[in-house]
Amino acid sequence: MTNKFYKFITFGFLLTIVGACGDFGDLNKNPNQPVSVSTATMLSGAERAVSSVVGSTLGARWAQHISDITYTEYTRYQDYQQDFSSWYTTPLQNLKTYIDVNSDPETAADAAVSGSNANQIAVAKILQSYYYHYLTDLWGPIPYSEALKGLEGILLPKYDSQEDIYKGIISNIEEALDLFDGGAPPKGDYIFGGDIDRWKQFGNTIKMQAALRMSDISPDFASNKFNEAISDGVITSDLFYPYLAETNNQNPWYASFITRTDFAISEHLANFLEATGDPRLYRFADPTVNSVLSGNPQWVGMPYGLENSSYQPTNVSYPNSQTVKGQDSKLPIYTVAQVEFALAEAVVRGWRGGDAETHYKNAIRASLSQWGAEFDTEQDFDDFYNQPDVRWNGADWKTNFARQKWIGLYIQGWEAYAEWRRLDAPQFVQPETPLNPSGLTPKRIMYSNLEANLNSANYQAAINAWLGGKNADDTPLWWDVH
């Protein structure tokens, strides 16, 4: 967390210098340069980090949707330790400042030029919750209640338990939903275009997902919060991150293919889709380059986690050039398919009434529609659905359900990875020669050495309290009870 500490220390030092300089009037003011940053700019900047969640190539690889072709270290779990400090120093700090200037009576009036203060604070709280949910689902316990309080003298924040973070996230969303005041929407919002109703749905969808993640560890609390979110209104149409056909905000998959061809659809995903006649295969991936050149297009997956790959990139299928890795291809944040899968599971768990299979079928249909892969006729869909490996199986609901949810979360890597850990399905492939300490698919990302060195007391306290006394990649998170 070096950058964060330096930022706070430097800021305090600058305040000391300014306070000692006396009053020089307007001598050092540049009339052509603004002295404050527009809150609209702050919100736009904070929203940019959503791309780092939904566009993560590492997330798609850890979810085993995507395989490495030539350099296979990451699908053998080499990158098991990462630093999370940049999330605090950039989007989360940005959102905190955004809230502060809208809350402070001395700056609130100027900030209101970019939308009502209440609405700006509300959207910031929801986006904060989205980021904290992502972070805690990867690392586990992280700084939360004392995070971003360097100017209050807390330079070494404590870590919070995942239980407290989850409850804090849900509480933060509920506070945000109560804040919306019907005033002007926030400017600088390029994801929702200032649509407050969509922001409310986004908040409730995060709440729904957080509640579902807690289903096995805190079922009563989870059931209550899940149903509140559904009643208040979750998304009713797919929510995408909007990339542009320009370098400044281009799709990260497109960027990764500009000079390299490192990624292919995983073999076990491609093979299952092909075996069941699932048309999503053709929207998930392109036919191999060599098969197209020969006039006989074929879709071929890449084996996952090989130590030494002899595969030629032109003989395996890359992520689809239109739906996944076009320069302005939109990537999903949350989808209707996710909502329908969640409702199906809620019925099975006895959280609400309805028919689980209906929601399950709706989820598959929604996923097909999302990818533009609908069947030509209803009979074609029925033939596909009624296959033993696809249809709803009430006696063993989780097997086909977990696999179809994993497919439906294609390219939503970190979300698919989280749901794999929670459901303990589908079966993942184990690399030939893994490079991580446990030798298995990780259950979490390990803290970086920076945390151990710079915030050692709080780091060690968190490990001792909630991670079994070691910073290991095979320690399950609080909600992962399988």
C-alpha positions in Angstrom: 0.0 0.0 0.0 3.0 2.2 -0.5 1.4 4.7 -2.9 -1.5 5.3 -0.5 0.8 6.1 2.4 3.0 8.4 0.3 0.0 10.2 -1.0 -1.3 10.9 2.5 2.1 11.9 3.9 2.8 14.1 0.9 -0.6 15.8 1.2 0.0 16.5 4.8 3.4 17.9 4.1 2.0 20.2 1.4 -0.7 21.5 3.8 2.1 22.4 6.2 4.0 24.3 3.5 0.8 26.2 2.4 0.0 27.1 6.0 3.4 28.5 6.6 3.5 30.7 3.5 1.2 33.5 4.7 -1.3 35.4 2.5 0.0 36.2 -1.0 -3.5 37.2 -2.3 -4.0 36.3 -6.0 -0.3 36.4 -6.9 0.0 32.7 -7.6 -3.4 32.1 -9.2 -3.5 31.2 -12.8 -6.8 32.7 -14.2 -6.7 30.2 -17.1 -6.4 27.1 -15.0 -9.2 25.8 -12.8 -8.4 25.4 -9.1 -10.9 22.6 -8.4 -11.7 19.4 -10.2 -15.3 18.9 -11.5 -17.1 16.1 -9.6 -18.3 14.9 -13.0 -14.7 14.2 -13.9 -14.2 12.4 -10.6 -17.2 10.1 -11.3 -16.0 9.3 -14.8 -12.6 8.5 -13.5 -14.0 6.2 -10.8 -16.2 4.4 -13.4 -13.2 3.6 -15.5 -12.0 0.9 -13.0 -15.2 -1.1 -13.8 -13.3 -2.1 -16.9 -10.6 -3.7 -14.8 -13.1 -6.0 -13.2 -15.2 -7.0 -16.3 -12.3 -7.0 -18.7 -9.8 -9.0 -16.7 -8.0 -11.5 -18.8 -6.7 -13.1 -15.7 -10.2 -13.5 -14.3 -11.4 -15.3 -17.5 -8.4 -17.6 -17.3 -8.9 -18.5 -13.6 -12.5 -19.2 -14.4 -11.2 -21.6 -17.0 -13.2 -20.0 -19.8 -9.9 -19.1 -21.5 -6.7 -21.0 -21.9 -3.2 -19.6 -22.5 -1.8 -20.8 -25.8 2.0 -20.4 -25.7 2.9 -18.9 -22.3 1.0 -21.0 -19.8 2.2 -19.7 -16.5 -1.0 -17.9 -15.6 -3.2 -20.9 -16.2 -0.8 -22.8 -14.0 -1.5 -20.2 -11.3 1.9 -18.4 -11.3 0.2 -15.0 -10.4 -1.1 -16.2 -7.1 0.0 -13.0 -5.2 -1.1 -9.5 -6.0 -1.1 -6.1 -4.5 -4.5 -4.4 -4.0 -3.3 -0.9 -3.1 -4.0 0.7 -6.4 -7.8 0.1 -5.9 -7.6 2.2 -2.8 -5.4 4.9 -4.2 -7.4 5.4 -7.4 -11.1 4.5 -7.7 -11.9 4.2 -4.0 -10.1 7.3 -3.1 -11.7 9.1 -6.0 -15.1 8.1 -4.8 -14.4 9.1 -1.2 -13.3 12.6 -2.4 -16.4 12.7 -4.5 -18.6 12.0 -1.5 -16.6 14.4 0.7 -17.0 17.4 -1.6 -20.7 16.7 -2.0 -21.1 16.5 1.8 -19.0 19.4 3.0 -21.2 22.6 3.2 -18.2 24.7 1.9 -18.0 22.7 -1.3 -21.4 21.2 -1.8 -22.9 24.1 -3.7 -20.1 24.1 -6.3 -20.4 20.3 -6.5 -24.2 20.5 -7.1 -23.4 21.9 -10.6 -22.8 18.3 -11.6 -26.1 17.0 -10.1 -27.9 17.0 -6.8 -25.5 16.3 -3.9 -27.7 13.5 -2.6 -27.7 11.7 -6.0 -24.0 12.1 -6.4 -23.3 10.7 -2.9 -25.7 7.8 -3.6 -24.1 6.7 -6.8 -20.7 6.9 -5.3 -21.7 4.6 -2.4 -23.1 2.1 -4.8 -20.0 2.1 -6.9 -17.9 1.8 -3.7 -19.9 -1.3 -2.8 -19.3 -2.8 -6.2 -15.5 -2.5 -5.8 -15.3 -3.7 -2.2 -17.4 -6.7 -3.2 -14.9 -7.5 -5.9 -11.9 -7.0 -3.7 -13.1 -9.1 -0.7 -14.1 -11.9 -3.0 -10.6 -12.2 -4.3 -8.4 -11.5 -1.2 -10.8 -12.2 1.7 -10.3 -9.8 4.7 -9.2 -6.4 3.5 -9.1 -2.8 5.0 -12.7 -1.5 5.0 -13.9 0.3 8.1 -10.6 2.2 8.5 -9.7 2.4 4.8 -9.0 5.8 3.2 -8.7 7.6 6.5 -5.1 8.8 6.2 -6.1 12.4 6.7 -7.7 11.4 9.9 -4.4 9.9 11.1 -5.1 6.2 10.2 -2.1 5.4 8.0 -2.2 1.7 8.9 -5.8 0.5 8.5 -7.0 -2.6 10.1 -8.4 -5.5 8.1 -12.1 -6.4 8.5 -13.6 -9.8 8.4 -15.5 -10.8 5.3 -18.7 -11.0 7.3 -18.3 -7.4 8.4 -17.4 -6.3 4.9 -20.4 -8.0 3.4 -22.8 -6.5 5.9 -21.1 -3.1 5.4 -21.5 -3.4 1.6 -25.2 -4.2 2.0 -25.8 -1.4 4.5 -23.9 1.0 2.3 -26.2 0.1 -0.7 -29.3 0.5 1.5 -28.1 4.0 2.6 -27.5 4.9 -1.0 -30.9 3.8 -2.1 -32.5 6.0 0.6 -30.5 9.0 -0.5 -31.8 9.4 -4.0 -33.8 12.6 -3.9 -35.4 13.1 -7.4 -33.0 16.0 -8.1 -30.7 16.4 -11.1 -28.8 13.2 -12.0 -25.0 13.1 -11.8 -22.9 14.3 -14.7 -19.9 12.4 -15.9 -21.8 9.1 -15.7 -21.0 7.4 -19.0 -22.1 3.9 -17.9 -25.7 4.7 -16.9 -26.1 8.1 -18.6 -27.4 9.6 -15.4 -30.4 7.2 -15.3 -31.2 7.0 -11.6 -33.5 4.0 -12.0 -30.7 2.0 -13.5 -28.4 3.0 -10.7 -31.0 1.8 -8.2 -31.3 -1.5 -10.1 -27.5 -1.8 -10.1 -27.4 -1.3 -6.4 -30.1 -3.9 -5.8 -28.3 -6.3 -8.1 -25.1 -6.0 -6.1 -27.1 -6.6 -3.0 -28.8 -9.6 -4.5 -25.4 -11.1 -5.5 -23.8 -10.4 -2.1 -26.8 -12.1 -0.4 -26.5 -15.1 -2.6 -22.8 -15.4 -2.0 -23.7 -15.7 1.8 -26.3 -18.4 1.2 -24.4 -21.3 2.9 -22.8 -19.3 5.8 -25.6 -17.0 6.8 -28.8 -18.2 5.2 -31.4 -16.3 7.2 -29.7 -13.0 6.8 -29.0 -13.8 3.1 -32.6 -14.8 2.4 -34.0 -11.6 3.9 -31.6 -9.3 1.9 -32.0 -11.3 -1.3 -35.7 -10.9 -1.2 -35.5 -7.2 -0.3 -33.3 -6.6 -3.4 -35.7 -8.5 -5.7 -38.6 -6.6 -4.3 -36.9 -3.2 -4.7 -36.0 -4.0 -8.3 -32.8 -5.5 -9.8 -31.8 -5.2 -13.4 -34.3 -6.1 -16.1 -32.0 -5.8 -19.1 -28.3 -6.7 -19.5 -25.8 -4.1 -18.1 -22.7 -3.7 -20.1 -19.5 -1.7 -19.8 -19.5 0.6 -22.9 -16.1 0.5 -24.7 -15.3 2.8 -27.6 -13.7 2.3 -31.0 -10.7 4.4 -29.9 -7.6 3.8 -27.9 -8.6 5.9 -24.9 -11.4 3.5 -23.8 -11.0 0.3 -25.9 -11.9 -3.2 -25.0 -8.9 -4.8 -23.1 -9.3 -8.1 -25.0 -8.9 -6.1 -28.2 -5.7 -4.5 -26.8 -4.3 -7.9 -25.8 -4.6 -9.1 -29.4 -3.0 -6.1 -31.1 0.5 -7.7 -31.3 -0.1 -11.1 -29.8 -2.3 -14.2 -30.0 -2.1 -15.6 -26.4 -5.6 -16.6 -25.6 -8.1 -19.3 -26.8 -11.4 -20.6 -25.6 -10.7 -23.5 -23.2 -11.0 -27.0 -24.5 -13.4 -28.3 -21.8 -15.8 -25.4 -22.4 -15.6 -25.7 -26.2 -16.0 -29.4 -26.1 -19.1 -29.3 -23.9 -20.8 -26.6 -26.0 -20.1 -28.6 -29.2 -21.3 -31.9 -27.7 -24.6 -30.4 -26.7 -25.1 -28.4 -29.9 -25.0 -25.1 -28.0 -24.9 -22.2 -30.5 -23.2 -20.0 -28.0 -19.9 -21.7 -29.0 -20.0 -19.7 -32.3 -20.5 -16.4 -30.4 -18.0 -17.1 -27.7 -15.2 -17.9 -30.1 -14.0 -17.6 -33.7 -13.2 -20.6 -35.9 -9.5 -21.4 -36.1 -7.5 -19.3 -38.6 -6.2 -22.4 -40.5 -9.7 -23.9 -40.8 -11.1 -20.7 -42.3 -8.2 -20.6 -44.8 -8.9 -24.2 -45.8 -12.6 -23.4 -46.3 -13.9 -25.7 -43.6 -14.4 -23.6 -40.4 -13.8 -25.5 -37.1 -14.0 -24.4 -33.5 -11.2 -25.9 -31.4 -10.5 -25.3 -27.7 -7.1 -25.1 -26.1 -6.2 -27.6 -23.3 -5.9 -25.8 -20.0 -2.7 -25.4 -18.0 -0.2 -27.3 -20.2 3.4 -27.1 -19.1 4.8 -27.2 -22.6 2.4 -26.2 -25.4 3.0 -27.4 -28.9 -0.2 -25.9 -30.2 0.0 -23.3 -33.0 -2.1 -20.2 -32.3 -3.7 -20.6 -35.8 -5.1 -24.0 -34.8 -7.2 -23.0 -31.8 -10.2 -20.7 -31.5 -9.6 -17.1 -30.2 -12.3 -15.2 -28.3 -14.9 -14.0 -30.7 -13.8 -10.9 -32.7 -17.2 -9.2 -32.5 -18.8 -10.2 -29.2 -15.7 -10.3 -27.0 -12.6 -8.7 -28.5 -13.8 -6.0 -30.9 -12.3 -2.6 -30.1 -15.8 -1.4 -28.9 -17.3 -4.8 -27.9 -19.3 -4.3 -24.8 -18.5 -6.6 -21.8 -21.2 -7.6 -19.3 -21.3 -6.2 -15.7 -24.5 -8.0 -14.7 -27.0 -9.8 -16.9 -30.6 -10.9 -16.8 -29.3 -14.5 -17.0 -27.6 -14.0 -13.7 -30.8 -12.7 -12.1 -32.8 -15.7 -13.4 -30.1 -18.2 -12.2 -30.3 -16.5 -8.8 -34.1 -16.8 -8.7 -33.9 -20.4 -9.6 -31.5 -21.1 -6.7 -33.6 -19.0 -4.3 -36.6 -21.2 -5.0 -34.6 -24.4 -4.4 -33.3 -23.0 -1.1 -36.9 -22.2 0.0 -36.3 -18.4 0.0 -39.2 -17.7 -2.2 -42.0 -19.3 -4.1 -42.2 -20.1 -7.8 -40.8 -22.8 -10.0 -37.0 -23.3 -10.1 -37.0 -25.0 -13.5 -38.8 -22.1 -15.1 -36.2 -19.6 -13.8 -33.5 -22.0 -14.9 -34.9 -22.2 -18.4 -35.3 -18.4 -18.5 -31.7 -18.1 -17.5 -30.5 -20.2 -20.4 -32.8 -18.4 -22.8 -31.5 -15.0 -21.5 -27.9 -16.1 -22.0 -28.6 -17.3 -25.5 -30.3 -14.0 -26.3 -27.4 -12.0 -24.7 -25.0 -13.6 -27.1 -27.2 -13.5 -30.1 -27.3 -17.3 -30.3 -31.1 -18.1 -30.1 -32.4 -21.3 -31.7 -34.4 -21.0 -35.0 -37.4 -22.7 -33.6 -38.9 -23.6 -30.2 -38.5 -27.3 -31.0 -34.8 -26.7 -31.6 -34.6 -25.2 -28.2 -36.5 -28.0 -26.6 -34.3 -30.6 -28.2 -31.3 -28.8 -26.8 -32.7 -28.3 -23.4 -34.0 -31.9 -22.9 -30.5 -33.4 -23.2 -29.5 -35.1 -19.9 -26.5 -32.8 -19.4 -28.6 -29.6 -19.9 -32.1 -30.0 -18.5 -33.1 -29.3 -14.9 -32.6 -32.2 -12.5 -34.5 -31.6 -9.3 -32.9 -34.6 -7.5 -29.4 -33.3 -8.3 -30.1 -29.7 -9.2 -26.6 -28.3 -8.7 -24.7 -30.3 -11.3 -26.3 -29.0 -14.5 -27.2 -25.7 -12.8 -23.6 -24.9 -11.9 -22.4 -25.8 -15.4 -25.0 -23.7 -17.1 -24.3 -20.8 -14.8 -20.6 -21.1 -15.5 -21.4 -21.1 -19.3 -23.7 -18.1 -18.8 -21.0 -16.2 -17.0 -18.6 -16.6 -20.0 -15.9 -13.9 -20.0 -17.3 -12.5 -16.6 -14.2 -14.1 -15.2 -14.1 -13.0 -11.6 -17.8 -13.6 -11.1 -17.6 -17.1 -12.6 -14.6 -17.8 -10.4 -16.4 -16.7 -7.3 -19.5 -18.8 -8.2 -17.3 -21.9 -8.9 -15.9 -21.6 -5.4 -19.3 -21.1 -3.8 -21.0 -24.0 -5.7 -18.0 -26.2 -5.8 -18.9 -27.0 -9.4 -18.5 -27.6 -12.3 -15.4 -29.7 -12.3 -12.3 -27.7 -13.1 -9.2 -28.9 -14.9 -6.0 -29.1 -12.8 -2.9 -27.9 -14.6 -0.2 -30.5 -15.4 2.5 -28.8 -13.4 1.0 -26.0 -11.3 3.2 -23.2 -10.1 1.3 -22.1 -7.0 2.0 -23.3 -3.5 -1.0 -25.5 -3.1 -0.8 -27.1 -6.5 -4.6 -26.7 -6.9 -6.9 -24.1 -8.3 -6.6 -21.2 -5.8 -9.4 -20.4 -3.4 -8.1 -16.8 -3.1 -5.4 -14.4 -4.2 -2.7 -14.1 -1.7 -1.7 -10.8 -0.2 1.4 -9.2 -1.6 4.7 -8.8 0.3 4.0 -5.0 0.5 1.2 -5.7 2.9 3.4 -7.9 5.1 6.1 -5.2 5.1 4.1 -2.0 5.4 1.1 -2.9 7.4 2.5 -6.0 9.1 0.6 -5.9 12.4 -2.8 -5.6 10.8 -1.8 -8.0 8.1 -0.8 -10.7 10.6 -3.9 -10.1 12.8 -6.1 -10.7 9.8 -4.3 -13.9 8.8 -4.4 -15.2 12.4 -8.1 -14.3 12.9 -9.6 -15.5 9.6 -7.2 -17.3 7.4 -5.8 -20.0 9.6 -2.6 -18.3 10.4 -1.0 -18.3 6.9 -1.2 -16.3 3.7 -2.1 -19.3 1.6 -3.9 -19.6 -1.7 -5.8 -22.7 -0.7 -7.6 -21.1 2.3 -11.3 -20.8 1.5 -13.1 -17.5 2.0 -15.7 -17.0 4.7 -18.6 -17.8 2.4 -16.9 -20.8 0.8 -17.9 -23.6 3.1 -17.5 -26.5 0.6 
